Amino acid sequence: MNSYETVFILTPVLSEDQAKEAVQKFEGDIKGMGAKIKHSENWGLRKLAYPIQKKSTGFYFLMEFEAEGSVIAGYELMMKRDERVLRFLTVRMDADHVAYAEKRRAKASAN
């Protein structure tokens, strides 16, 4: 099992509840594919660096999970097909990246 991190941006047209509902759907779908979610984080509504689909803001979310490499293609296809998702990026985490993420979470929970 490899560790992965996905950051995705949802359209700002959604309400807070609808955005959380979309995230829960993504988490449920990826669990259904055999992945194990390690951490999920809501970064809130933020300004985009450049307009996407004539929108200047979006709901940012981070999800860290462990999965087989074959799961990623299906997961990314699901994200591409969902009209609520403006952009997403999935990255495979190496050992240093995993250590940094754990240290960052520990520091954030201490505050």
Secondary structure, DSSP 8 states (H G I E B T S, - for coil): -EEEEEEEEE-TTS-HHHHHHHHHHHHHHHHHTT-EEEEEEEEEEEEEEEEETTEEEEEEEEEEEEE-HHHHHHHHHHHHH-TTEEEEEEEEE-HHHHHHHHHHHHHHHH-
